[in-house]
Amino acid sequence: MNCEFCTGETVTKRVRKHHWLQGRLYIVENVEAEVCRACGERYYHARTLDAIDKLLKGEHEVKQSLKVEVVGL
C-alpha cells in the first residue's frame, strides 16, 4: 500500500504500539503494522486493533510496569 501522507511505499513489520483502552495506556509488543519506508507512518488493520482490545480486556500477562510522567507544554 502507499502512505496517505507522503505516498511512500509501506512494508509489513512487527512493532511496539502505544494503545489506549478505557482510560489506560498500554504498550503492546510484536504488533503487525504497515510501516511507510519513507516517513515511518504506521497503519494497523482493524482486525489487529480488535485483537489488541480483546487481549487487554481479558486476562493477560504483564511483562513490565512503567511509571510515566505526563507534562504540558
N, C-alpha and C positions, 0 to 999 in steps of 0.2 A: 504494500500500500504506500501511498505518498503522504507526507506530513501536511497537515492543514495549514501550518504556519509558514514553513519555508519551502514546501514542495519537495523536500528531500526524500530519499528512499528509506523505508523502515526495515528493520530486521528483528526477528523474534529473539528475545533474550529472557533470562531469568534475573529478576531484580528484587531489591528491597523496597517495599511500598509503605508509606505512611497511610494509615486508614482510620478514619473517624467513624465510630459507631456508638450511638446512644450517649453522646457527650464524652466519650472516652477515646483517647488516642492510642492506637496500636501500631507497632512496626511488624510487618509480615514479611518473612524472607522467602525466597525461592518462588516468586510470583511471575507467571508468564506475562510478558508485555511486548508490544510492538514499539521499538525504540528508533527514533529518527537518527540516521547516521550523521546528519549534518548539524542539527541543533540539539538533539537529545530529548526532544519532547516524547512523552510516553503515552501509549494508548492501551487500554485494557478492554478485553471482551466482556460483555455483560455477564456471561456465564462465570467468568473468573471472579468478578466482583460479588456475584451472588454466592459463590462458593466460599469466599472470604467471610461474608456476613454469616453464613450458616456455621462455619467453623467457629467464629468468635462468639456466637450466641450459645453454643453448646460447650461441653467440657473440652478443654484444650490444654495442651502442655505449654507452660510458660518457661521459655529458655532463660530469660533475664528480665529484671525490672529496672527501669531507669528513672532517675529524678530529672525532670525537665523544667527549666525556667521559662516563664512567659513574660516578655517585656514589650513595652510600647516604644514607638519611635516618635 
